[in-house]
Amino acid sequence: MTPKVLFAASATAALLLALPASAAQLTIGFSQIGSESGWRAAETSVSKQEAAKRKVNLKIADAQQKQENQIKAIRSFIAQNVDAIFLAPVVSTGWDSVLKEAKEAKIPVVLLDRDIDPSGKDLYLTAVTSDSVHEGAVAGDWLAKTVGTKACNIVELQGTVGASVAANRKKGFDTAIAKHANLKVVRSQTGDFTRAKGKEVMESFIKAEGGGKSICAVYAHNDDMMVGAIQAMKEAGLKPGKEILTVSIDAVPDIFKAMAAGEANATVELTPNMAGPALDAIAAFKEKGTVPPKWIQTESKLYTAADDPQKIYDSKKGLGY
């Protein structure tokens, strides 16, 4: 190698070392819960798209709904010395030890979609989530307005036990309907955020409630459970969306397909693009030392059958749901 070439190579290497993290390629590890729902699959797909736009190397570890797998993935990312870690926590507790390890390694952690126990708030940089209490309240307010003054027995399909989003969506809904004495949750059970479990639990509700005749409405913590519940109602000879009102959360394509068919009534949107704001926050933190707010909130929008559900379905079906 000639002195001139050697000098040029050395100068290039020095320049790359001097570049801020956002200018060189960032490597980020993402511990994803799994693919328990259409929304979760879309979040993973959109995260890949957002990372590709920013030329970020995003390494995704699918935890298959198990916290122990998420903890192993985080430790693996720490060993790889990634630039940052994204975590969609399957439950809200039990993270202190592994997040302390990330902090000691000076690797910033960003929570996506779900929060963790308040005692761990100093262990992550920011959380990009919706206001899941507000989502539940929007669902409850819609149902109260739609039902009016008539008596309404509600059955509830809860999300995963121990998940912050499930607790919050229940809290928001309960608070909203508490203002209306005619609305009452008569049965509530986890459907674990899956279609299969949502269908199974709804079948048990129908049997317990006189073949479903005493059920006025179904509230599900996500659309996938509601899609399963709709199938159970139809198989029982009931008419979801007409005889029994439905309201759920996420706004996945299949709930709009059900709305277009007159089999669902309302959904509250949870955007699958949590990674975009998170990637921007990490880039600013790495490049300029800008510390983001502790919570970056995403929008929650109510959709009903009046919002041209077929058109919305067509716009969403290619997003990886």
N, C-alpha and C positions, 0 to 999 in steps of 0.2 A: 504493500500500500504506500503510495507517495505521501510526502508530508502534507501536500495540499488536500488530498482526499481524506487523510487522517484528521486534519484540522476540521474539515467540513463535517465529518461524521461525529467528531467530538462536540462540535458546536450544536449540531442537531440534537444530540443526546441531552446536552445541557439545557437546550430550549424546551424539550419535552418535559424534563424534570421540573423546570420553572413554571410550566403552564399550570393554571388553576385546574382543579379536578374536573370542572365542567367542560374544559376545553379538551383535555385528554378523555379517553373513554372511561366512564364510571362503570363499575361492576357492582350490582346490587343483588342481594339474595332476598327472595320473597318466599316466606313460609306461608303457603296458602292452605286453608282449611281442608279443601278437597273439591269435590264437584257434586255436593249433595243436592243442588238445585240448578235450574236453568240460569238463575241470576248469577250464581257463583261461577258457572262456566263462562258466562259473558264477562264477568269481572276479570277472569284470567285472560280471556281473549283480548279484551280492550287494554289490559295492562301491557301485554306484549306489543300491541299496536303503538301505545303511547311511548314505550321504551324505544321502539324502533325509530319513531319520529325524532327522538332526541339522541339517537346513536348510543343508547345505554345498553350494556350487557346485563340483561335481567335473567337471573338463575331462579327458576321456580321449583319449589319442593312441595309436592302434593302430600298432605298429612293424612289423608283418608279419614278425616274427622277424629283424629286421635291426638291429644295434647302431647303425649310422649314422643310422637313422631315430629311434632313441631319443635319441641325442645332439642331433639337430636339434630334437626335441620339447622336451627340457630347456632348450635355448637359447631356444626360443620362449616357454616358461613364464617364464624369467628376464626376458625382454624385456617380458612382460605384468605383471611384478611380482606374481606370485601370492603367496599367504600361505605356501604350502608345496608341496613336490613329492614325490609318491610315485613310486618307481621299482621295477619288477619287472625286474631286469637279465637280458638274454638270455644273456650270458656274464659271467664273474667279473672279467675284466681290461679295461683300456682306459678307465676312467672318471675317472681322476684330474683331467684337465684340465677337463672340463665340471663336475665336482662342486666343483672349486675356484672356478669362476665362480659357482656357486650360493652357495657359502659367502661369497664376497666381496660378493655382493648381499644377504647376510643372510637368505637363504631356506633354512629347514631342509629337509633331505631325509630321507625315511623309505623304507627298502627293504622291499619286500613279497615274500614267498615265497622269494626267493633272496638269497644274500649276495654280496659282492664280495671281491676280493683283500685280504688283511689290511693291505696298505700304505695302503689308502684308508679305513680305519676312522675316522679323525678327520674325514672329510669328510661324514659323515651323522650324523643325530641318533640313530636307533635302527633296528633291523631286526626286522620281525615275520615270523617264519618258524617252520616246524616244525624239529625236529632230524632232518634228512634222513639223517644217519648212523644214528640210532636207528631210523628207518623201515626202512632196509635190513637192520639187525640183527634187527628183529622179523620181517621176511619170511624171513630165513635161519634163525632159530630155529624158526619154524613148520615150515619144510620139513624141517629136521633131525629134529624131533620126529615129524613125520608119516611120514617115510621109515624111521626107525628105523635098523637096522644094515645094511640091504641096500645094494648098490652103486647109485649114482644119478648118471648123467651129466646135467648141467644145461646148457641153452643160455640165454644172457642177451641181452635186448634193452636196450641202453643208451639213455639220453637224449641230448640234444644235446651234441656234443663241445665242451668248454670251459665248460659250465654247471656251477656249483658243486653244484647239486642232483644232477646225474648222477654226478659224481665221488663225492659223499658217499653216495648210495644204493648205489653199487658198493662203496665202502669198508666200509660197515656190513654188507652181505651177505657180502662176502669174509671179513671178520673172524669172523662168526658161523659160517660153514661150515668155516672153517679148523680148528675144533675137532673136526671129524668127517672122518676119512680116507676114508670111503666116499662122501663128496659131492665132486664135481669139476665145475667149469665147463669144458666142452670147447669151446664156441664162444661168442664175445661180440662183438657188433657194434652200432653205433648204429642205432636206428630213428627217431631225431630227434623222439621224443615224438608221432609221428603214427600213425594207424591204417593209412594206406596204406603207409607205410614199414615199419611193424611186420609187416604181411602179407608184403611183399616180402622182407624179411630172413628171416622165418620160413620162407618157401618155399625160400630158399637153404639154410637149416639142415637142412630135411627132406631135400633132395636129397643134401646132404653126409653125412648120418647114416643112410644106408641106407633111405631112405624114411621116416625118423623112428622106426624100430623101436628104435634104440639110445638114444633120448631118454627120460629118466625124468621130467624136469621142465623147465618154462620159467619163468624169472624176468624180469619186465619192469619197467623203472623207472617206467612209468605204465600205467594201465588201458587207455588208448586203443591203445597198441601191443599190449597183450595181446588186445584185442578183434580187432584185425587178425590176430594170430597164431592165435587160435582159428578164425577163418575159413579161414586157410591149412591148419590141421590137418584141419579137417572136409573141405575140398576134396581133401585127400590121402588120405582114407579113414581117418583116425585119430580117436580119441575123446578130445578134451581133457576134463580133469576126471575121467577114468576111467583110460585107458591112460597119459596124460601129465598130471602134476600141474601146476597153474598157481598162481603167486603174483605179485601185482603191487601197485602203490601208487597211491593217490588216492581210491578208493571212489566212483567215478562211477556214475550209475544203470545204465548198460549192463553193467557188470561184475556187478551184482546180478541183472540179467535173465539173464545167462549162468549165474550160480550157480544160479538158480531152475530153469534148464533142465538142470542137471547138467554144464555145460560149463566151469565155472571152480571153483576151490577156495577161494582166500583173497585178500584185499586189505587193505592198511593205509591207513587214512583220512588224507587231508590235507584239513583244513577249507578251504573256499573263502572263509571270512570272515577275511581278513587285514586288510581295511580298517577294520573296526569298532575293534579295539584301536589301530590306527594313528591313526584320527580322534580317539579319546579322548586319546591321547598328545599329539597336536598341539594340541588344545584346552587341555589342562592347561599345556602349554609356553607357549602364546600368552597365556593368561589369567593364570597364576600364576607363570610362569617355572620350572615344575617340569620338571626334566630326567629323562626316562625312563631305565630301564636300557638298556644298549647292545643287549640282545637280549630281545625279548618272545617267549617260546616258546608255540606252539600244541600242542594234544594230538595224539598219533598212536595210533589205536585199530585193533586187528586185528579183521576180520570174516571169518567162514567160512560155509559152507553151513548151519551149525547156528543161525545168527542170523536166520532168517526173511527170506531175501533178497528175496522178493517184497514184503513189507511195507516194507523199507528202500527198495527201488526206487520204490514208490508215494510215499514221503515225500520223495524227492529229485528226482523227475522234473520238478517245477515250478520248480526253482531256476535254470534257464537253462543247464543242461549241454548 
